């Protein structure tokens, strides 16, 4: 259960109610199935406390996802890997099912945490995942060597598209901060597990 309640349909304004009405159809189109737990729209229900922010985030999301300069398989891999690094339960559940619905095998999903050692991913895909890991780290650790390798496989426009996608993936921190749990899109099937790094002692409150 999330740390705060989302805005109910009854309390939502007309724009938010429209998002609530269209959202489930969009999710089913992406995943091929309905959520098994809750509405599947929990992030939107929490964003709805600030409708203008929700709409601005939605416009950025749409703009990034309408870009078609890079094949969707690479982008799906990067998005799922980024969500895994953030540790967002909702996002890895959703992302795993989106990948599966787009043609990924269970073996590929299971191999993602150790993609470097896997023969299931191409050199280009592994390089894109290396870039994902480097960008998603805090602080960002994109070396000159890595970027030079990227430029051998991706154009400048494609690199802007991929980096914009990773910027969007960073919004998954919103879901993780509010403790938004899995919606069960991957229930009963293979799902990539979120990373669980050791907690920084400096962030632990002493009673």
C-alpha positions, 0 to 999 in steps of 0.5 A, a space after each residue: 500500500 502506498 504511503 499516501 492515498 491517491 485521489 479518488 475518481 469521485 474527488 477528481 476534476 474532469 481532466 483527471 477523471 478522463 485520465 482515469 477512464 483512458 488509463 486502463 485501456 492504455 495499460 492493457 495495450 502495453 501489457 496485454 493484460 489487466 493488473 491483478 492488484 488494484 487499478 494499475 493507475 496508482 502512480 497517476 492517482 497520487 500525481 493527481 494531488 497536483 493535476 498540473 504537475 500530472 499533466 506536465 509529466 504526462 506530456 513529457 512522457 508522451 513526447 519521449 515515447 513518440 520518438 521512434 529513432 531507436 528500436 523499441 527492444 533496446 528502449 524496453 531493455 533500458 527502461 526495465 534495467 533503469 527501473 530495476 536500479 531504482 528499486 521501484 516495485 511497480 515499475 519492474 512489474 509493469 516493465 517486465 510485462 511490457 517486455 514480455 508482451 513485446 516479445 521478450 522470453 523469460 530467459 531474457 528477463 532472467 538474464 537482465 541483471 547479468 546482461 554482460 555475461 549473457 549471450 541473449 543480448 547483442 553487443 549493441 544492446 549490452 552497450 545500451 545497458 552499460 549506458 543505462 547503468 552509467 546514467 542511472 548511477 548517482 552521481 552519473 558515471 558516463 566515461 569518455 570511453 563509453 560515450 565514444 563506443 556509443 557513438 559507433 552504434 548510435 547517432 547523435 539524435 538517437 543518443 538524445 532520444 535514449 538519454 531523454 528516455 533515461 531521464 523519464 525513467 528517473 521519474 520512477 523515483 516518485 513511485 519508489 519514494 511513495 512506496 507504490 507496490 506492484 500492480 500484479 501485471 506480471 503475477 504468476 510469471 517471470 518478473 525482474 526483481 528490483 535492486 535492493 542496495 544496502 541502506 546508507 547508515 547516514 539515512 537511518 534515523 536513530 531512535 
